């Protein structure tokens, strides 16, 4: 029976280091776990109270037929300048009550985004539903930071894939899962070593055009890091007969199971649990030597 593992962790509540028996353990003691649970429930109550107050204010505004521009902006979740621009762009007729008093009809607000590509949440959508919906969407700024891509590349892909945005609290949001499928490709997540195009040109004395044509012809994994194109080091070296990766840095499954006297199922569990760097070669995988050695050396004997 395989021995247990020990994990050096830092408590997420008190910040003290401790040793855990499971990789998922977050707190050093039952006391810290209990306090963290209470803090989480308290935060949930505060959020519910905030949503209740916001919803009550929203219902009060919805009961009015004619709204001030300030109230209209609050109801739509946008700034006054943005509201002015929208009203002007859509030629919405305002009601002039007096020299200094202007109102906008609620019905005009509900039709404000009709036939537009960027759809906001309807003004009669509850606050709690809007907040929940926001968890599934991401802004452009958040996408650029998360995926480390350029603004131009993001918008080009959005247009090419015809991804529709929604307006939440005055900002354009895009489906988080859709963008993840585009920019965080799972099949490349386990590749740990990459060449830049400049490194390949310098090391192998080839042109930039040759690099792009060669990687395309051989269907090599590549990704972007900001404006830099990265190409899988393993796949490039292997295609040119320079593959030293397997013997120097990676175990085959057979080598790993033989060295540590464990079964294949146990090995695959370790790879999944610890997210060990690996390379897929056909139907086989190669496991990073140093990472696996570190895990196995921490095991209780």
C-alpha positions as CSV (number, residue, x, y, z in Angstrom):
1,X,0.0,0.0,0.0
2,X,1.5,3.4,-1.0
3,X,2.6,5.7,1.8
4,X,0.8,8.9,2.7
5,X,2.0,12.3,1.5
6,X,2.8,15.4,3.5
7,X,2.2,18.8,2.1
8,X,3.8,22.0,3.4
9,X,1.0,24.6,3.4
10,X,0.3,28.1,4.7
11,X,-3.0,28.6,6.6
12,X,-5.3,30.8,4.6
13,X,-6.7,32.4,7.7
14,X,-3.8,32.9,10.2
15,X,-1.0,32.7,7.7
16,X,1.0,30.1,9.8
17,X,2.8,27.3,8.0
18,X,1.6,23.7,8.7
19,X,1.9,20.2,7.4
20,X,-1.3,18.7,5.8
21,X,-2.2,15.1,4.8
22,X,-4.3,16.3,1.8
23,X,-3.5,18.7,-1.0
24,X,-6.9,20.4,-0.6
25,X,-6.5,21.3,3.1
26,X,-6.7,25.1,3.5
27,X,-6.5,25.7,7.3
28,X,-4.1,24.6,10.0
29,X,-6.7,23.7,12.6
30,X,-10.4,23.2,13.2
31,X,-10.4,26.6,15.0
32,X,-9.2,28.4,11.9
33,X,-11.5,26.4,9.7
34,X,-14.5,27.3,11.9
35,X,-13.5,31.0,12.0
36,X,-13.1,31.0,8.2
37,X,-16.5,29.4,7.8
38,X,-18.1,32.0,10.0
39,X,-16.4,34.8,8.1
40,X,-17.7,33.3,4.8
41,X,-21.3,33.1,6.1
42,X,-21.0,36.7,7.5
43,X,-19.9,37.9,4.0
44,X,-22.8,36.1,2.4
45,X,-25.2,37.8,4.8
46,X,-23.7,41.2,4.1
47,X,-23.9,40.6,0.3
48,X,-27.6,39.6,0.7
49,X,-28.3,42.8,2.7
50,X,-26.6,44.9,0.1
51,X,-28.6,43.2,-2.7
52,X,-31.8,43.7,-0.7
53,X,-31.2,47.4,-0.3
54,X,-30.3,47.8,-4.0
55,X,-33.3,45.8,-5.1
56,X,-35.6,47.9,-2.9
57,X,-34.2,51.1,-4.5
58,X,-34.6,49.6,-7.9
59,X,-38.2,48.7,-7.3
60,X,-38.9,52.2,-6.2
61,X,-37.5,53.6,-9.4
62,X,-39.4,51.0,-11.5
63,X,-42.7,52.3,-9.9
64,X,-42.1,55.7,-11.6
65,X,-43.2,56.3,-15.1
66,X,-40.9,59.3,-15.7
67,X,-37.4,59.3,-14.3
68,X,-34.7,61.9,-13.7
69,X,-31.5,61.3,-15.7
70,X,-29.7,60.5,-12.5
71,X,-32.2,57.8,-11.5
72,X,-32.3,56.5,-15.1
73,X,-28.5,56.1,-15.0
74,X,-28.7,54.3,-11.6
75,X,-31.4,52.0,-13.0
76,X,-29.4,51.1,-16.1
77,X,-26.2,50.8,-14.0
78,X,-24.2,53.2,-16.1
79,X,-22.8,56.7,-15.7
80,X,-24.6,59.9,-16.6
81,X,-22.2,60.7,-19.5
82,X,-22.8,57.3,-20.9
83,X,-26.6,57.8,-20.5
84,X,-26.4,61.1,-22.3
85,X,-24.5,59.5,-25.2
86,X,-27.0,56.7,-25.5
87,X,-30.0,59.0,-25.4
88,X,-28.4,61.2,-28.1
89,X,-27.4,58.3,-30.3
90,X,-30.9,56.7,-30.1
91,X,-32.7,60.0,-30.6
92,X,-34.7,59.5,-27.4
93,X,-37.1,62.3,-26.9
94,X,-36.9,63.8,-23.4
95,X,-39.6,65.4,-21.4
96,X,-38.9,69.0,-20.3
97,X,-40.9,69.6,-17.2
98,X,-39.4,73.0,-16.5
99,X,-36.3,75.1,-17.5
100,X,-34.1,73.0,-15.2
101,X,-36.1,69.7,-15.0
102,X,-35.8,66.9,-17.6
103,X,-37.3,63.5,-17.4
104,X,-37.1,60.3,-19.5
105,X,-39.9,57.8,-20.0
106,X,-39.4,54.4,-18.4
107,X,-40.7,52.7,-21.6
108,X,-38.0,54.5,-23.6
109,X,-35.3,53.2,-21.3
110,X,-36.6,49.6,-21.7
111,X,-36.2,50.0,-25.5
112,X,-32.9,51.8,-25.4
113,X,-30.7,48.9,-26.5
114,X,-33.1,47.3,-29.0
115,X,-31.4,46.0,-32.1
116,X,-28.0,46.6,-30.6
117,X,-25.2,43.9,-30.6
118,X,-24.4,44.7,-26.9
119,X,-27.4,43.8,-24.8
120,X,-27.7,44.9,-21.2
121,X,-29.6,43.1,-18.6
122,X,-33.3,44.3,-18.8
123,X,-34.1,47.0,-16.3
124,X,-36.6,44.7,-14.6
125,X,-34.0,42.0,-13.9
126,X,-33.5,41.5,-10.1
127,X,-30.2,42.7,-8.7
128,X,-29.3,39.2,-7.3
129,X,-29.8,37.7,-10.8
130,X,-27.5,40.3,-12.4
131,X,-24.8,39.7,-9.8
132,X,-25.1,35.9,-10.3
133,X,-24.9,36.4,-14.1
134,X,-21.8,38.5,-13.7
135,X,-19.9,35.5,-12.3
136,X,-20.2,33.8,-15.7
137,X,-18.9,36.8,-17.7
138,X,-15.6,38.7,-17.9
139,X,-14.7,42.3,-19.0
140,X,-12.2,43.0,-21.7
141,X,-9.6,44.3,-19.1
142,X,-10.0,41.1,-17.1
143,X,-9.6,38.9,-20.2
144,X,-6.4,40.8,-21.3
145,X,-4.9,40.2,-17.8
146,X,-6.0,36.6,-17.5
147,X,-5.0,35.3,-20.9
148,X,-2.0,37.7,-21.5
149,X,-3.1,38.6,-25.0
150,X,-3.2,41.9,-26.9
151,X,-6.3,44.1,-27.2
152,X,-6.3,43.7,-31.0
153,X,-5.9,39.9,-30.9
154,X,-8.9,39.7,-28.5
155,X,-11.2,41.8,-30.6
156,X,-10.2,40.0,-33.8
157,X,-11.1,36.7,-32.3
158,X,-14.3,38.0,-30.8
159,X,-15.4,39.3,-34.3
160,X,-14.2,36.1,-36.0
161,X,-16.1,33.8,-33.6
162,X,-19.1,36.2,-33.5
163,X,-19.2,36.3,-29.7
164,X,-22.0,38.5,-28.4
165,X,-21.3,40.7,-25.4
166,X,-23.8,41.8,-22.7
167,X,-23.8,45.0,-20.7
168,X,-23.6,44.5,-17.0
169,X,-23.4,47.5,-14.7
170,X,-22.5,49.7,-17.7
171,X,-19.6,47.6,-19.0
172,X,-19.4,45.1,-21.9
173,X,-18.9,41.5,-20.6
174,X,-18.1,38.4,-22.6
175,X,-18.8,34.7,-21.7
176,X,-15.9,33.5,-19.5
177,X,-16.1,29.8,-20.6
178,X,-16.2,30.8,-24.3
179,X,-13.1,32.9,-24.0
180,X,-11.3,30.2,-21.9
181,X,-11.9,27.7,-24.8
182,X,-10.4,30.2,-27.2
183,X,-7.4,31.5,-25.3
184,X,-6.6,28.8,-22.6
185,X,-6.4,25.7,-24.7
186,X,-6.3,22.6,-22.4
187,X,-4.2,20.6,-24.8
188,X,-1.3,23.0,-24.3
189,X,-1.7,23.5,-20.5
190,X,0.7,20.6,-19.7
191,X,3.5,21.8,-22.0
192,X,6.0,23.5,-19.7
193,X,8.8,24.5,-22.1
194,X,8.4,26.8,-25.1
195,X,10.6,28.5,-27.7
196,X,10.0,32.0,-28.8
197,X,10.2,32.6,-32.6
198,X,13.3,34.8,-32.0
199,X,15.0,31.9,-30.1
200,X,14.4,29.5,-32.9
201,X,15.7,31.9,-35.6
202,X,18.9,32.5,-33.6
203,X,19.5,28.8,-32.6
204,X,18.7,27.2,-36.0
205,X,19.5,30.0,-38.4
206,X,16.2,30.0,-40.2
207,X,13.9,32.8,-41.2
208,X,10.7,33.9,-39.5
209,X,8.6,32.9,-42.5
210,X,10.2,29.4,-42.3
211,X,9.4,29.1,-38.6
212,X,5.7,29.8,-39.1
213,X,5.4,27.6,-42.2
214,X,7.2,24.7,-40.5
215,X,5.1,24.8,-37.3
216,X,2.0,25.0,-39.4
217,X,3.0,22.1,-41.7
218,X,3.8,19.9,-38.6
219,X,0.8,21.1,-36.6
220,X,2.9,22.1,-33.6
221,X,1.3,23.4,-30.4
222,X,1.8,27.2,-30.2
223,X,0.3,30.0,-28.1
224,X,0.5,33.7,-27.5
225,X,2.0,35.4,-24.5
226,X,1.0,39.0,-25.1
227,X,2.5,39.8,-28.5
228,X,5.0,36.9,-28.4
229,X,4.3,33.7,-30.2
230,X,5.5,30.6,-28.3
231,X,6.2,27.2,-29.9
232,X,6.4,23.9,-28.0
233,X,10.1,23.1,-27.5
234,X,9.5,19.4,-27.3
235,X,7.6,19.2,-30.6
236,X,10.1,21.4,-32.4
237,X,13.2,19.5,-31.2
238,X,11.5,16.1,-31.9
239,X,10.6,17.0,-35.5
240,X,14.2,18.0,-36.2
241,X,15.7,14.9,-34.6
242,X,17.0,16.7,-31.6
243,X,14.7,15.2,-28.9
244,X,16.7,14.9,-25.7
245,X,13.6,15.7,-23.6
246,X,12.5,12.2,-22.9
247,X,15.9,10.9,-21.6
248,X,17.0,14.0,-19.8
249,X,13.9,15.7,-18.3
250,X,11.0,13.3,-18.5
251,X,10.0,9.8,-17.4
252,X,7.9,7.5,-19.5
253,X,5.0,5.9,-17.6
254,X,6.9,2.6,-17.5
255,X,10.0,4.2,-16.1
256,X,8.1,6.1,-13.4
257,X,6.1,3.1,-12.2
258,X,9.2,0.9,-12.2
259,X,11.3,3.4,-10.3
260,X,8.8,4.1,-7.5
261,X,7.0,0.6,-7.5
262,X,3.6,2.1,-8.0
263,X,0.7,1.2,-10.4
264,X,-0.3,3.1,-13.5
265,X,-3.6,4.2,-11.8
266,X,-1.7,5.5,-8.8
267,X,0.7,7.4,-11.1
268,X,-2.2,9.0,-13.1
269,X,-3.9,10.0,-9.8
270,X,-0.6,11.8,-8.8
271,X,-0.5,13.6,-12.1
272,X,-4.0,14.8,-11.8
273,X,-3.9,15.7,-8.1
274,X,-0.6,17.6,-8.3
275,X,-1.0,18.9,-11.9
276,X,2.4,17.5,-12.8
277,X,3.9,18.9,-16.0
278,X,3.7,16.4,-18.8
279,X,3.9,16.1,-22.5
280,X,1.5,14.1,-24.7
281,X,3.3,12.1,-27.4
282,X,0.7,10.3,-29.5
283,X,-1.3,8.2,-27.0
284,X,1.6,8.2,-24.5
285,X,2.6,10.8,-22.0
286,X,5.9,11.9,-20.5
287,X,6.1,13.0,-16.9
288,X,8.5,15.7,-15.7
289,X,11.3,14.0,-13.7
290,X,12.1,16.7,-11.2
291,X,8.4,17.4,-10.3
292,X,7.6,13.7,-9.8
293,X,10.8,13.2,-7.8
294,X,9.8,16.1,-5.5
295,X,6.4,14.6,-4.8
296,X,7.7,11.1,-4.2
297,X,10.5,12.3,-1.9
298,X,8.0,14.0,0.3
299,X,6.1,10.7,0.8
300,X,6.2,9.1,4.2
301,X,8.4,6.1,4.2
